[in-house]
């Protein structure tokens, strides 16, 4: 089962996770007043073109695979 997302932190293929955090785009200016994402040195650098980001169908397939593998039951959607 191929996972196409960049997974970081203390990830374990065998662990159960209750939540997945999805950055739907990295073309975010991080300027919303309510934004809690750290602005200096943000690792989510935008690609040169939005066309270089993960395709919607690939993103959804990846989330389904992670959900099934890790028993994920909720998602936090960010970016945009």
N, C-alpha and C positions, 0 to 999 in steps of 0.2 A: 504494500500500500504506500504509494508515494505521497508525501506531504509537500506541497509547493510553497508553503509560507516560510518566512524567516522566523524561526522560533528561537528565542533567547532566554537567558536567565537560568534557573535551575530546573530545566525541563527534563523529564524522565518519560520514556516511552511506555513504561508499565504503570505509571501512577495515575490515579483518578483526579480529575480537576473539575470543580463545579462550574467554572465560568471561563469563557473565552473572551479576550479583548480584541476587537477587530478595528484596525485603522483602515477605513474604506478608501482613503486616499492620503497621499503624503503632500498634496498640494494645498496645505492648510497654512494660513499665516499666523496661527496661534494668537490672534488678537482679540478673541471673544472675551468679554469681561468675566464670564463664568469659567473660563478655561483654567484647568489645574495642571496642564502639562508643562513641565519644566522647559523654559524657553532657551536658555543658554546651552549650547551644545546638544540640542535635541537630536537624537540619533536617527530620527525619521526624516532623512533628507529626500526632497522631492526629486524624481528623475527629470531628465531634461524635457521629456515630453510626457504628457498624461497617458499617451498611447503605450508607454513603456511600463505602466503599472500593471498589476495582476488583473487579468480579464475577470469580469463578473462571474462567469460560469466556473472558472478555475477557483475563484475565491469561495464560492458557495460549495463546490465539491470538496475543497480543503476543509471548510468548516464542518461539513457533514462527516468527513473521515475522522477529524479530531473529536467530534461529538461521540461518534460510535466507539472510538478507541478509548476515550477517557471518561465516558459517562457524563459529559458536559450537559448541564440543564439550563444555562442562562448565558446571555451574551451582552457585552457592553460595546456599543457601536460608537466610534469616534472618527473625527476627521471630516473634511468636506468643506 
